[in-house]
Amino acid sequence: MQLRNHHDLWAGIMFAGFGLLFMALSQQYQLGSAAKMGPGYFPTMLGGLCTLLGVVIAAGAFGSKAKHARVAKVGWRELILVLVSVALFAALLPQLGIIVALVVLVVVASTASFEFRLRDALISAAVLLLMSYLVFVKGLELQFPLLPKFMTK
């Protein structure tokens, strides 16, 4: 058997890993049965199905009919910038409000692109800010602070 499709192998490993993680973490809850499900039943069964799916996908990577595919290099810079932007949003939202937090989120995440332009990032931030305000603040009436705390007192 020869590995032909690296994409399928790594996707299968990811599915199986998440499935095993779900199954392991759901063991602290009572399982129950199919007729009378406990709180651990659904995550355990879902984890089992996810693991099975992962094994099938990974096994298919070795098949004679699998197309040859290699995994490209990971863009660590881009990945880290997007994750940092989300972490900054979570950290800034309570103190500086949704306006500042969303602008920081969009600008930092936009720098991950090799085609970054500040003007485009600010336009995107303005559109996202308007939509977020309409949907979350006005539509769903969620209590997000709009402005920084020092400006509201």
N, C-alpha and C positions, 0 to 999 in steps of 0.2 A: 504494500500500500504506500502510495506516495501522496504527500500533501500537495493539492492542486490549488485550492482556494483559501488563501489566508484570511480573507474577509469573513467567510463562513465559519472558519475555525474560531476566530476571536469573538464573533457574534455569539456563537454557541457557548463558548466559555463564559461570556458575560451573562447570558440568559441562565445558564446553569448555576453560576455564582450567586446571582440575585435570588434564584429559586431556593437554593440551599440556605441562604441568609434568611429569607422569609420563613422557611420551615424551622430553622433553629430559633429565631426570635419568637415564633408563635408557640413554642413549647411551654411557655410560662402560663398559657391560657388553657382552659379545659377544652378538649377536643370535641366531645359529644359524638353523635352519630349523624348519618344522613337524614334520618327521620327527626332527630332532635339535636340540631346543631348547637355546639357551644361557641364561645367567642374565638376559639382557636381553629375552628373547622375551616372557615373560608381561607384565611391566610396560609394554613398548612396545605390545603388542596391546591390553591393557586401556586404556591411555591413548588409543589410536586409537579404540576403541569408545566411550569416555567422551566424546571430542571429537565424534565423529559424532552421538552421542545429544544432546549439547549443541546442536549446529547444528540438528538436527531440532526440538528443543524450542523453541529461540529462533525458528526460522522459523514455527512454529505460532502464535507470539504475534501474527503479522501476518495470519493467515488470516481470511477473512470469517466463519467459524463460531466463532472464538475469542470467549469471553465477555469482557466488559469487566471489568478488575480493575486496581486501583492498589495499589502497595506502600505499606504503612503506615509511619509514622515508626519509626525504630529506637530502641529503649529503651536508650540508651547507658549510663545509670546502672546498669541491671540487668545488662547485658552485662559491664560492667567489674567490678561486684561479684562476679559468678560467676567470671570469669577470675582475679580477685585471690584469691578463696577457694581455687581450685585451686593457684595458685602458692604461697600460704601453706602449704597442706598439704604440697606437695613440699619446701618449704624447712624446715618445722618437723619433719617426720617423723623424719629421722635423729637430731636432737638431743633433741627433746622427746617422742618416742614417738607411738604411734598414738592413744592416749587424748586427749592434748592436741591433736594435729593434726586429728583428726576433729571434735572439738568446735569448734575454730576454723573448720574448713571449713563445717560446717553452720550455725553462727551467722552467719558473714559472708555466706554465700550466701543465707541466709534473710532478711537485711536487704534483699535485692533486691526482695522482695515488699512491696506496699503494705499487706498484711494481716499484717505481721510482729508476732509476739508471742514474747518471750523464752522463756516457759514452753513453748510449742509447739516452738520450735527446740531446746530442751534435751531434750525428750521424743524428738524425732526423732534427735538426736545419740546419746542413750542406746540407742535401738533399733538404729541403724546401727552403733554401737560393739559391741553384743552380737552382731549378725549378722556383722560383720567379724571379730570374734574367733573365733567358731565356724567360719566358712568358711575364713578365711585362716590363722589361727594354729593352730587345732586340726585342721581338716579337711585343708587343703593343707600344713600344717606349714611355712609361710613364716616366715622369721626377721625379723619386724617387732619393733622395740623397743616394748614396751608402755608403759613409764614413761620419764620424762626421764633422761638419762644421769647427772645428779647425784644421782638417787634410787636408782640401782641399784648404786652402788659402796660 
